[in-house]
Amino acid sequence: MRVVGATQMNKTSSRSHAVFTLYTSLKEVDASGKKSQKDACLNIVDLAGSERQEKTKAEGDRLKEGSNINKSLTYLGLVIEKLSSGKKGDHIPYRNS
C-alpha cells in the first residue's frame, strides 16, 4: 500500500509511512520436560521524508501531502521525546501522531 509521488527532488518520493511488525515465538521443552516460551517482536519503520517546499517545488496535492508528512513527523518526534524523558505521569500525545 506504499504511496509515491513525483517532486522536483525525487521522481518516486515516498508519500506515506510504513510499519512492518514481525512477531515470533519459540517454544521449548527441556530435558526434564519443563516447557518454556520466548516471544519477540521486531518493528521496522520506514518514514516518509521531511519536505521543504522551496526544494521540492511541490504544488496542489503534493504540497498538501508534504505538509501532512511534516506534521506527522513533528508529532512523532513529540511522542518519542516524551517517552524518552523518563518522567512519570507525563501525558504522551499518541493521538496526535
Gaussian input, Z-matrix of N, CA and C with variables (Angstrom, degrees):
# hf/3-21g

backbone

0 1
 N
 C     1     B1
 C     2     B2     1     A1
 N     3     B3     2     A2     1     D1
 C     4     B4     3     A3     2     D2
 C     5     B5     4     A4     3     D3
 N     6     B6     5     A5     4     D4
 C     7     B7     6     A6     5     D5
 C     8     B8     7     A7     6     D6
 N     9     B9     8     A8     7     D7
 C    10    B10     9     A9     8     D8
 C    11    B11    10    A10     9     D9
 N    12    B12    11    A11    10    D10
 C    13    B13    12    A12    11    D11
 C    14    B14    13    A13    12    D12
 N    15    B15    14    A14    13    D13
 C    16    B16    15    A15    14    D14
 C    17    B17    16    A16    15    D15
 N    18    B18    17    A17    16    D16
 C    19    B19    18    A18    17    D17
 C    20    B20    19    A19    18    D18
 N    21    B21    20    A20    19    D19
 C    22    B22    21    A21    20    D20
 C    23    B23    22    A22    21    D21
 N    24    B24    23    A23    22    D22
 C    25    B25    24    A24    23    D23
 C    26    B26    25    A25    24    D24
 N    27    B27    26    A26    25    D25
 C    28    B28    27    A27    26    D26
 C    29    B29    28    A28    27    D27
 N    30    B30    29    A29    28    D28
 C    31    B31    30    A30    29    D29
 C    32    B32    31    A31    30    D30
 N    33    B33    32    A32    31    D31
 C    34    B34    33    A33    32    D32
 C    35    B35    34    A34    33    D33
 N    36    B36    35    A35    34    D34
 C    37    B37    36    A36    35    D35
 C    38    B38    37    A37    36    D36
 N    39    B39    38    A38    37    D37
 C    40    B40    39    A39    38    D38
 C    41    B41    40    A40    39    D39
 N    42    B42    41    A41    40    D40
 C    43    B43    42    A42    41    D41
 C    44    B44    43    A43    42    D42
 N    45    B45    44    A44    43    D43
 C    46    B46    45    A45    44    D44
 C    47    B47    46    A46    45    D45
 N    48    B48    47    A47    46    D46
 C    49    B49    48    A48    47    D47
 C    50    B50    49    A49    48    D48
 N    51    B51    50    A50    49    D49
 C    52    B52    51    A51    50    D50
 C    53    B53    52    A52    51    D51
 N    54    B54    53    A53    52    D52
 C    55    B55    54    A54    53    D53
 C    56    B56    55    A55    54    D54
 N    57    B57    56    A56    55    D55
 C    58    B58    57    A57    56    D56
 C    59    B59    58    A58    57    D57
 N    60    B60    59    A59    58    D58
 C    61    B61    60    A60    59    D59
 C    62    B62    61    A61    60    D60
 N    63    B63    62    A62    61    D61
 C    64    B64    63    A63    62    D62
 C    65    B65    64    A64    63    D63
 N    66    B66    65    A65    64    D64
 C    67    B67    66    A66    65    D65
 C    68    B68    67    A67    66    D66
 N    69    B69    68    A68    67    D67
 C    70    B70    69    A69    68    D68
 C    71    B71    70    A70    69    D69
 N    72    B72    71    A71    70    D70
 C    73    B73    72    A72    71    D71
 C    74    B74    73    A73    72    D72
 N    75    B75    74    A74    73    D73
 C    76    B76    75    A75    74    D74
 C    77    B77    76    A76    75    D75
 N    78    B78    77    A77    76    D76
 C    79    B79    78    A78    77    D77
 C    80    B80    79    A79    78    D78
 N    81    B81    80    A80    79    D79
 C    82    B82    81    A81    80    D80
 C    83    B83    82    A82    81    D81
 N    84    B84    83    A83    82    D82
 C    85    B85    84    A84    83    D83
 C    86    B86    85    A85    84    D84
 N    87    B87    86    A86    85    D85
 C    88    B88    87    A87    86    D86
 C    89    B89    88    A88    87    D87
 N    90    B90    89    A89    88    D88
 C    91    B91    90    A90    89    D89
 C    92    B92    91    A91    90    D90
 N    93    B93    92    A92    91    D91
 C    94    B94    93    A93    92    D92
 C    95    B95    94    A94    93    D93
 N    96    B96    95    A95    94    D94
 C    97    B97    96    A96    95    D95
 C    98    B98    97    A97    96    D96
 N    99    B99    98    A98    97    D97
 C   100   B100    99    A99    98    D98
 C   101   B101   100   A100    99    D99
 N   102   B102   101   A101   100   D100
 C   103   B103   102   A102   101   D101
 C   104   B104   103   A103   102   D102
 N   105   B105   104   A104   103   D103
 C   106   B106   105   A105   104   D104
 C   107   B107   106   A106   105   D105
 N   108   B108   107   A107   106   D106
 C   109   B109   108   A108   107   D107
 C   110   B110   109   A109   108   D108
 N   111   B111   110   A110   109   D109
 C   112   B112   111   A111   110   D110
 C   113   B113   112   A112   111   D111
 N   114   B114   113   A113   112   D112
 C   115   B115   114   A114   113   D113
 C   116   B116   115   A115   114   D114
 N   117   B117   116   A116   115   D115
 C   118   B118   117   A117   116   D116
 C   119   B119   118   A118   117   D117
 N   120   B120   119   A119   118   D118
 C   121   B121   120   A120   119   D119
 C   122   B122   121   A121   120   D120
 N   123   B123   122   A122   121   D121
 C   124   B124   123   A123   122   D122
 C   125   B125   124   A124   123   D123
 N   126   B126   125   A125   124   D124
 C   127   B127   126   A126   125   D125
 C   128   B128   127   A127   126   D126
 N   129   B129   128   A128   127   D127
 C   130   B130   129   A129   128   D128
 C   131   B131   130   A130   129   D129
 N   132   B132   131   A131   130   D130
 C   133   B133   132   A132   131   D131
 C   134   B134   133   A133   132   D132
 N   135   B135   134   A134   133   D133
 C   136   B136   135   A135   134   D134
 C   137   B137   136   A136   135   D135
 N   138   B138   137   A137   136   D136
 C   139   B139   138   A138   137   D137
 C   140   B140   139   A139   138   D138
 N   141   B141   140   A140   139   D139
 C   142   B142   141   A141   140   D140
 C   143   B143   142   A142   141   D141
 N   144   B144   143   A143   142   D142
 C   145   B145   144   A144   143   D143
 C   146   B146   145   A145   144   D144
 N   147   B147   146   A146   145   D145
 C   148   B148   147   A147   146   D146
 C   149   B149   148   A148   147   D147
 N   150   B150   149   A149   148   D148
 C   151   B151   150   A150   149   D149
 C   152   B152   151   A151   150   D150
 N   153   B153   152   A152   151   D151
 C   154   B154   153   A153   152   D152
 C   155   B155   154   A154   153   D153
 N   156   B156   155   A155   154   D154
 C   157   B157   156   A156   155   D155
 C   158   B158   157   A157   156   D156
 N   159   B159   158   A158   157   D157
 C   160   B160   159   A159   158   D158
 C   161   B161   160   A160   159   D159
 N   162   B162   161   A161   160   D160
 C   163   B163   162   A162   161   D161
 C   164   B164   163   A163   162   D162
 N   165   B165   164   A164   163   D163
 C   166   B166   165   A165   164   D164
 C   167   B167   166   A166   165   D165
 N   168   B168   167   A167   166   D166
 C   169   B169   168   A168   167   D167
 C   170   B170   169   A169   168   D168
 N   171   B171   170   A170   169   D169
 C   172   B172   171   A171   170   D170
 C   173   B173   172   A172   171   D171
 N   174   B174   173   A173   172   D172
 C   175   B175   174   A174   173   D173
 C   176   B176   175   A175   174   D174
 N   177   B177   176   A176   175   D175
 C   178   B178   177   A177   176   D176
 C   179   B179   178   A178   177   D177
 N   180   B180   179   A179   178   D178
 C   181   B181   180   A180   179   D179
 C   182   B182   181   A181   180   D180
 N   183   B183   182   A182   181   D181
 C   184   B184   183   A183   182   D182
 C   185   B185   184   A184   183   D183
 N   186   B186   185   A185   184   D184
 C   187   B187   186   A186   185   D185
 C   188   B188   187   A187   186   D186
 N   189   B189   188   A188   187   D187
 C   190   B190   189   A189   188   D188
 C   191   B191   190   A190   189   D189
 N   192   B192   191   A191   190   D190
 C   193   B193   192   A192   191   D191
 C   194   B194   193   A193   192   D192
 N   195   B195   194   A194   193   D193
 C   196   B196   195   A195   194   D194
 C   197   B197   196   A196   195   D195
 N   198   B198   197   A197   196   D196
 C   199   B199   198   A198   197   D197
 C   200   B200   199   A199   198   D198
 N   201   B201   200   A200   199   D199
 C   202   B202   201   A201   200   D200
 C   203   B203   202   A202   201   D201
 N   204   B204   203   A203   202   D202
 C   205   B205   204   A204   203   D203
 C   206   B206   205   A205   204   D204
 N   207   B207   206   A206   205   D205
 C   208   B208   207   A207   206   D206
 C   209   B209   208   A208   207   D207
 N   210   B210   209   A209   208   D208
 C   211   B211   210   A210   209   D209
 C   212   B212   211   A211   210   D210
 N   213   B213   212   A212   211   D211
 C   214   B214   213   A213   212   D212
 C   215   B215   214   A214   213   D213
 N   216   B216   215   A215   214   D214
 C   217   B217   216   A216   215   D215
 C   218   B218   217   A217   216   D216
 N   219   B219   218   A218   217   D217
 C   220   B220   219   A219   218   D218
 C   221   B221   220   A220   219   D219
 N   222   B222   221   A221   220   D220
 C   223   B223   222   A222   221   D221
 C   224   B224   223   A223   222   D222
 N   225   B225   224   A224   223   D223
 C   226   B226   225   A225   224   D224
 C   227   B227   226   A226   225   D225
 N   228   B228   227   A227   226   D226
 C   229   B229   228   A228   227   D227
 C   230   B230   229   A229   228   D228
 N   231   B231   230   A230   229   D229
 C   232   B232   231   A231   230   D230
 C   233   B233   232   A232   231   D231
 N   234   B234   233   A233   232   D232
 C   235   B235   234   A234   233   D233
 C   236   B236   235   A235   234   D234
 N   237   B237   236   A236   235   D235
 C   238   B238   237   A237   236   D236
 C   239   B239   238   A238   237   D237
 N   240   B240   239   A239   238   D238
 C   241   B241   240   A240   239   D239
 C   242   B242   241   A241   240   D240
 N   243   B243   242   A242   241   D241
 C   244   B244   243   A243   242   D242
 C   245   B245   244   A244   243   D243
 N   246   B246   245   A245   244   D244
 C   247   B247   246   A246   245   D245
 C   248   B248   247   A247   246   D246
 N   249   B249   248   A248   247   D247
 C   250   B250   249   A249   248   D248
 C   251   B251   250   A250   249   D249
 N   252   B252   251   A251   250   D250
 C   253   B253   252   A252   251   D251
 C   254   B254   253   A253   252   D252
 N   255   B255   254   A254   253   D253
 C   256   B256   255   A255   254   D254
 C   257   B257   256   A256   255   D255
 N   258   B258   257   A257   256   D256
 C   259   B259   258   A258   257   D257
 C   260   B260   259   A259   258   D258
 N   261   B261   260   A260   259   D259
 C   262   B262   261   A261   260   D260
 C   263   B263   262   A262   261   D261
 N   264   B264   263   A263   262   D262
 C   265   B265   264   A264   263   D263
 C   266   B266   265   A265   264   D264
 N   267   B267   266   A266   265   D265
 C   268   B268   267   A267   266   D266
 C   269   B269   268   A268   267   D267
 N   270   B270   269   A269   268   D268
 C   271   B271   270   A270   269   D269
 C   272   B272   271   A271   270   D270
 N   273   B273   272   A272   271   D271
 C   274   B274   273   A273   272   D272
 C   275   B275   274   A274   273   D273
 N   276   B276   275   A275   274   D274
 C   277   B277   276   A276   275   D275
 C   278   B278   277   A277   276   D276
 N   279   B279   278   A278   277   D277
 C   280   B280   279   A279   278   D278
 C   281   B281   280   A280   279   D279
 N   282   B282   281   A281   280   D280
 C   283   B283   282   A282   281   D281
 C   284   B284   283   A283   282   D282
 N   285   B285   284   A284   283   D283
 C   286   B286   285   A285   284   D284
 C   287   B287   286   A286   285   D285
 N   288   B288   287   A287   286   D286
 C   289   B289   288   A288   287   D287
 C   290   B290   289   A289   288   D288

   B1=1.4513
   B2=1.5349
   B3=1.3403
   B4=1.4589
   B5=1.5208
   B6=1.3335
   B7=1.4564
   B8=1.5235
   B9=1.3382
   B10=1.4613
   B11=1.5199
   B12=1.3190
   B13=1.4548
   B14=1.5105
   B15=1.2997
   B16=1.4651
   B17=1.5252
   B18=1.3288
   B19=1.4691
   B20=1.5232
   B21=1.3096
   B22=1.4681
   B23=1.5267
   B24=1.3281
   B25=1.4606
   B26=1.5233
   B27=1.3331
   B28=1.4535
   B29=1.5302
   B30=1.3299
   B31=1.4648
   B32=1.5244
   B33=1.3411
   B34=1.4678
   B35=1.5267
   B36=1.3113
   B37=1.4560
   B38=1.5278
   B39=1.3350
   B40=1.4596
   B41=1.5170
   B42=1.3152
   B43=1.4627
   B44=1.5202
   B45=1.3245
   B46=1.4558
   B47=1.5285
   B48=1.3123
   B49=1.4511
   B50=1.5327
   B51=1.3068
   B52=1.4621
   B53=1.5270
   B54=1.3201
   B55=1.4630
   B56=1.5203
   B57=1.3092
   B58=1.4578
   B59=1.5192
   B60=1.3209
   B61=1.4578
   B62=1.5145
   B63=1.3240
   B64=1.4606
   B65=1.5203
   B66=1.3284
   B67=1.4595
   B68=1.5150
   B69=1.3158
   B70=1.4587
   B71=1.5269
   B72=1.3017
   B73=1.4531
   B74=1.5306
   B75=1.3227
   B76=1.4520
   B77=1.5234
   B78=1.3070
   B79=1.4530
   B80=1.5271
   B81=1.3367
   B82=1.4622
   B83=1.5274
   B84=1.2980
   B85=1.4586
   B86=1.5224
   B87=1.3530
   B88=1.4607
   B89=1.5286
   B90=1.3108
   B91=1.4678
   B92=1.5233
   B93=1.3294
   B94=1.4737
   B95=1.5239
   B96=1.3339
   B97=1.4602
   B98=1.5263
   B99=1.3228
   B100=1.4646
   B101=1.5326
   B102=1.3380
   B103=1.4666
   B104=1.5252
   B105=1.3207
   B106=1.4689
   B107=1.5198
   B108=1.3120
   B109=1.4630
   B110=1.5174
   B111=1.3098
   B112=1.4618
   B113=1.5206
   B114=1.3296
   B115=1.4623
   B116=1.5217
   B117=1.3083
   B118=1.4542
   B119=1.5259
   B120=1.2969
   B121=1.4628
   B122=1.5295
   B123=1.3122
   B124=1.4568
   B125=1.5169
   B126=1.3212
   B127=1.4644
   B128=1.5190
   B129=1.3039
   B130=1.4637
   B131=1.5197
   B132=1.3369
   B133=1.4586
   B134=1.5206
   B135=1.3268
   B136=1.4623
   B137=1.5239
   B138=1.3334
   B139=1.4573
   B140=1.5160
   B141=1.3178
   B142=1.4635
   B143=1.5282
   B144=1.3082
   B145=1.4549
   B146=1.5142
   B147=1.3086
   B148=1.4576
   B149=1.5337
   B150=1.3164
   B151=1.4606
   B152=1.5340
   B153=1.3170
   B154=1.4602
   B155=1.5312
   B156=1.3189
   B157=1.4607
   B158=1.5205
   B159=1.3314
   B160=1.4711
   B161=1.5238
   B162=1.3302
   B163=1.4635
   B164=1.5192
   B165=1.3474
   B166=1.4604
   B167=1.5238
   B168=1.3312
   B169=1.4759
   B170=1.5286
   B171=1.3309
   B172=1.4677
   B173=1.5248
   B174=1.3225
   B175=1.4678
   B176=1.5293
   B177=1.3135
   B178=1.4592
   B179=1.5085
   B180=1.3481
   B181=1.4672
   B182=1.5241
   B183=1.3282
   B184=1.4711
   B185=1.5287
   B186=1.3234
   B187=1.4587
   B188=1.5253
   B189=1.3411
   B190=1.4715
   B191=1.5287
   B192=1.3348
   B193=1.4614
   B194=1.5233
   B195=1.3234
   B196=1.4650
   B197=1.5131
   B198=1.3216
   B199=1.4588
   B200=1.5231
   B201=1.3327
   B202=1.4669
   B203=1.5224
   B204=1.3258
   B205=1.4660
   B206=1.5204
   B207=1.3238
   B208=1.4633
   B209=1.5242
   B210=1.3299
   B211=1.4604
   B212=1.5309
   B213=1.3276
   B214=1.4686
   B215=1.5218
   B216=1.3358
   B217=1.4610
   B218=1.5285
   B219=1.3266
   B220=1.4687
   B221=1.5164
   B222=1.3422
   B223=1.4610
   B224=1.5218
   B225=1.3314
   B226=1.4551
   B227=1.5298
   B228=1.3319
   B229=1.4622
   B230=1.5141
   B231=1.3272
   B232=1.4645
   B233=1.5317
   B234=1.3215
   B235=1.4607
   B236=1.5311
   B237=1.3277
   B238=1.4645
   B239=1.5237
   B240=1.3201
   B241=1.4707
   B242=1.5249
   B243=1.3361
   B244=1.4689
   B245=1.5287
   B246=1.3183
   B247=1.4601
   B248=1.5260
   B249=1.3206
   B250=1.4696
   B251=1.5254
   B252=1.3400
   B253=1.4714
   B254=1.5223
   B255=1.3378
   B256=1.4612
   B257=1.5071
   B258=1.3229
   B259=1.4622
   B260=1.5213
   B261=1.3005
   B262=1.4697
   B263=1.5225
   B264=1.3155
   B265=1.4577
   B266=1.5140
   B267=1.3287
   B268=1.4686
   B269=1.5202
   B270=1.3106
   B271=1.4630
   B272=1.5235
   B273=1.3143
   B274=1.4697
   B275=1.5213
   B276=1.3424
   B277=1.4682
   B278=1.5334
   B279=1.3392
   B280=1.4645
   B281=1.5248
   B282=1.3122
   B283=1.4705
   B284=1.5376
   B285=1.3120
   B286=1.4767
   B287=1.5187
   B288=1.3336
   B289=1.4607
   B290=1.5111
   A1=111.11
   A2=118.25
   A3=121.40
   A4=109.56
   A5=115.19
   A6=120.97
   A7=108.65
   A8=116.55
   A9=121.35
   A10=108.77
   A11=115.09
   A12=120.83
   A13=109.56
   A14=117.59
   A15=122.26
   A16=111.16
   A17=115.27
   A18=122.82
   A19=106.75
   A20=117.14
   A21=120.95
   A22=111.08
   A23=116.93
   A24=120.61
   A25=113.70
   A26=117.19
   A27=119.58
   A28=109.17
   A29=116.97
   A30=121.10
   A31=112.88
   A32=116.66
   A33=120.21
   A34=110.02
   A35=116.32
   A36=121.88
   A37=110.34
   A38=115.40
   A39=119.78
   A40=109.31
   A41=116.95
   A42=122.77
   A43=111.35
   A44=116.98
   A45=119.65
   A46=110.12
   A47=115.08
   A48=121.74
   A49=107.33
   A50=116.58
   A51=120.41
   A52=108.84
   A53=115.98
   A54=121.78
   A55=107.65
   A56=115.51
   A57=121.81
   A58=106.89
   A59=117.33
   A60=121.71
   A61=109.27
   A62=114.92
   A63=121.60
   A64=108.17
   A65=116.33
   A66=122.29
   A67=108.13
   A68=116.03
   A69=119.81
   A70=108.82
   A71=115.16
   A72=120.86
   A73=108.84
   A74=115.48
   A75=121.04
   A76=108.06
   A77=116.00
   A78=121.02
   A79=108.10
   A80=115.23
   A81=120.61
   A82=110.25
   A83=114.99
   A84=122.41
   A85=105.94
   A86=116.47
   A87=118.22
   A88=110.76
   A89=116.88
   A90=122.14
   A91=112.73
   A92=116.79
   A93=119.63
   A94=112.07
   A95=117.15
   A96=121.19
   A97=114.05
   A98=116.44
   A99=120.12
   A100=109.50
   A101=114.68
   A102=120.21
   A103=109.98
   A104=114.49
   A105=119.52
   A106=108.80
   A107=114.12
   A108=119.79
   A109=108.98
   A110=116.22
   A111=122.59
   A112=107.33
   A113=115.46
   A114=120.99
   A115=109.44
   A116=115.98
   A117=120.79
   A118=109.74
   A119=114.57
   A120=121.09
   A121=107.47
   A122=116.62
   A123=122.65
   A124=108.23
   A125=116.69
   A126=121.85
   A127=109.29
   A128=116.10
   A129=122.14
   A130=106.39
   A131=115.86
   A132=121.02
   A133=109.86
   A134=116.11
   A135=122.80
   A136=106.55
   A137=115.81
   A138=120.17
   A139=110.72
   A140=115.63
   A141=120.01
   A142=107.45
   A143=116.97
   A144=120.89
   A145=113.58
   A146=114.43
   A147=120.99
   A148=109.34
   A149=116.48
   A150=121.38
   A151=111.28
   A152=116.38
   A153=121.62
   A154=107.05
   A155=115.63
   A156=121.36
   A157=111.95
   A158=117.63
   A159=118.65
   A160=112.88
   A161=117.39
   A162=120.27
   A163=112.34
   A164=117.23
   A165=120.22
   A166=112.65
   A167=116.50
   A168=122.20
   A169=110.99
   A170=115.20
   A171=120.23
   A172=111.12
   A173=114.44
   A174=121.83
   A175=108.71
   A176=117.20
   A177=122.45
   A178=113.13
   A179=115.63
   A180=120.71
   A181=112.11
   A182=117.53
   A183=121.07
   A184=110.45
   A185=117.69
   A186=121.57
   A187=110.36
   A188=117.11
   A189=121.08
   A190=110.51
   A191=116.37
   A192=120.09
   A193=110.31
   A194=116.33
   A195=120.77
   A196=112.00
   A197=116.36
   A198=120.70
   A199=110.94
   A200=116.53
   A201=120.18
   A202=112.45
   A203=116.92
   A204=120.87
   A205=109.52
   A206=116.88
   A207=120.94
   A208=111.57
   A209=116.32
   A210=120.95
   A211=109.93
   A212=116.90
   A213=119.40
   A214=111.11
   A215=118.28
   A216=121.17
   A217=110.69
   A218=117.09
   A219=121.14
   A220=110.36
   A221=117.17
   A222=120.83
   A223=111.63
   A224=117.20
   A225=120.43
   A226=109.79
   A227=116.65
   A228=121.03
   A229=111.95
   A230=117.57
   A231=121.35
   A232=111.26
   A233=117.03
   A234=120.86
   A235=109.64
   A236=116.68
   A237=120.80
   A238=110.66
   A239=116.88
   A240=121.52
   A241=110.88
   A242=116.97
   A243=121.10
   A244=110.98
   A245=117.30
   A246=120.44
   A247=111.74
   A248=116.37
   A249=119.70
   A250=113.16
   A251=117.89
   A252=120.03
   A253=111.53
   A254=117.12
   A255=120.81
   A256=114.29
   A257=118.21
   A258=121.11
   A259=109.69
   A260=116.31
   A261=121.92
   A262=109.17
   A263=116.31
   A264=121.01
   A265=115.00
   A266=118.79
   A267=120.46
   A268=109.85
   A269=116.12
   A270=120.38
   A271=108.90
   A272=117.27
   A273=122.63
   A274=106.68
   A275=118.60
   A276=121.03
   A277=113.96
   A278=116.70
   A279=121.03
   A280=111.66
   A281=116.22
   A282=119.93
   A283=111.75
   A284=117.36
   A285=120.27
   A286=111.59
   A287=116.58
   A288=118.93
   A289=111.72
   D1=12.52
   D2=-179.05
   D3=-63.34
   D4=138.12
   D5=-179.05
   D6=-113.49
   D7=133.03
   D8=176.29
   D9=-126.88
   D10=158.68
   D11=178.04
   D12=-156.05
   D13=150.21
   D14=-176.90
   D15=-80.88
   D16=137.95
   D17=169.10
   D18=-131.28
   D19=175.22
   D20=179.10
   D21=-63.95
   D22=-27.58
   D23=-176.89
   D24=-89.66
   D25=-23.82
   D26=-172.60
   D27=-156.34
   D28=121.31
   D29=-178.22
   D30=-68.15
   D31=-26.52
   D32=179.87
   D33=-123.84
   D34=51.98
   D35=-179.56
   D36=-64.84
   D37=129.69
   D38=178.18
   D39=-67.31
   D40=127.53
   D41=-178.69
   D42=-107.38
   D43=10.15
   D44=-176.49
   D45=-146.79
   D46=162.30
   D47=172.74
   D48=-96.44
   D49=152.41
   D50=176.91
   D51=-133.54
   D52=138.15
   D53=177.10
   D54=-126.74
   D55=126.17
   D56=177.43
   D57=-118.74
   D58=124.26
   D59=-179.65
   D60=-117.86
   D61=128.23
   D62=179.19
   D63=-114.47
   D64=121.87
   D65=176.28
   D66=-106.19
   D67=137.76
   D68=177.18
   D69=-138.73
   D70=151.62
   D71=-179.00
   D72=-140.27
   D73=136.15
   D74=179.09
   D75=-121.04
   D76=118.66
   D77=178.28
   D78=-107.80
   D79=131.73
   D80=-177.94
   D81=-131.91
   D82=153.29
   D83=171.47
   D84=-127.50
   D85=119.91
   D86=-178.53
   D87=-81.34
   D88=-179.43
   D89=-175.56
   D90=-60.26
   D91=-28.43
   D92=-179.19
   D93=-85.82
   D94=-2.09
   D95=179.72
   D96=92.59
   D97=1.50
   D98=179.42
   D99=-73.01
   D100=129.29
   D101=-179.61
   D102=-93.76
   D103=143.66
   D104=175.14
   D105=-143.64
   D106=158.08
   D107=179.67
   D108=-140.04
   D109=134.42
   D110=175.92
   D111=-118.81
   D112=128.30
   D113=179.32
   D114=-114.57
   D115=146.15
   D116=178.51
   D117=-142.52
   D118=155.06
   D119=179.62
   D120=-138.45
   D121=130.03
   D122=177.71
   D123=-120.71
   D124=124.22
   D125=177.06
   D126=-107.19
   D127=127.48
   D128=175.48
   D129=-116.10
   D130=123.76
   D131=-173.62
   D132=-122.82
   D133=128.94
   D134=174.85
   D135=-116.33
   D136=110.73
   D137=-178.38
   D138=-94.91
   D139=141.62
   D140=172.37
   D141=-61.61
   D142=146.91
   D143=-176.96
   D144=-76.17
   D145=154.22
   D146=176.41
   D147=-63.89
   D148=142.96
   D149=-174.46
   D150=-115.45
   D151=130.86
   D152=172.42
   D153=-115.45
   D154=115.00
   D155=-173.23
   D156=-57.00
   D157=-39.91
   D158=-178.02
   D159=-65.33
   D160=-25.80
   D161=177.96
   D162=-87.92
   D163=-38.77
   D164=-176.03
   D165=-83.51
   D166=-20.23
   D167=-176.81
   D168=57.98
   D169=31.33
   D170=-177.56
   D171=-69.53
   D172=145.23
   D173=177.35
   D174=-139.43
   D175=160.00
   D176=174.26
   D177=58.33
   D178=-127.54
   D179=-177.43
   D180=-61.52
   D181=-38.64
   D182=179.70
   D183=-63.11
   D184=-38.15
   D185=178.41
   D186=-65.97
   D187=-42.77
   D188=177.41
   D189=-63.13
   D190=-43.74
   D191=178.51
   D192=-60.10
   D193=-46.23
   D194=179.79
   D195=-59.29
   D196=-41.52
   D197=178.02
   D198=-63.03
   D199=-43.32
   D200=178.64
   D201=-67.63
   D202=-36.93
   D203=176.14
   D204=-60.51
   D205=-49.00
   D206=-179.52
   D207=-61.31
   D208=-41.71
   D209=-179.78
   D210=-62.96
   D211=-45.06
   D212=-178.23
   D213=-66.67
   D214=-35.77
   D215=177.26
   D216=-66.89
   D217=-38.13
   D218=177.48
   D219=-62.92
   D220=-47.27
   D221=179.84
   D222=-64.22
   D223=-38.90
   D224=177.08
   D225=-61.82
   D226=-41.38
   D227=177.48
   D228=-60.54
   D229=-39.15
   D230=178.17
   D231=-65.36
   D232=-40.42
   D233=177.85
   D234=-62.56
   D235=-47.79
   D236=-179.58
   D237=-62.12
   D238=-41.28
   D239=178.72
   D240=-59.69
   D241=-46.61
   D242=179.85
   D243=-65.46
   D244=-42.04
   D245=-179.79
   D246=-64.54
   D247=-37.13
   D248=-176.33
   D249=-84.30
   D250=-10.93
   D251=-178.59
   D252=-69.04
   D253=-27.50
   D254=178.91
   D255=76.29
   D256=6.15
   D257=179.87
   D258=-79.49
   D259=124.03
   D260=178.70
   D261=-70.44
   D262=140.02
   D263=174.55
   D264=84.15
   D265=-5.21
   D266=177.26
   D267=-65.72
   D268=139.27
   D269=175.47
   D270=-73.42
   D271=126.38
   D272=177.40
   D273=-97.99
   D274=117.57
   D275=-174.85
   D276=-80.70
   D277=59.28
   D278=-178.88
   D279=-58.29
   D280=-42.04
   D281=-174.13
   D282=-59.03
   D283=-36.24
   D284=179.79
   D285=-63.90
   D286=-32.58
   D287=-175.35
   D288=-82.60

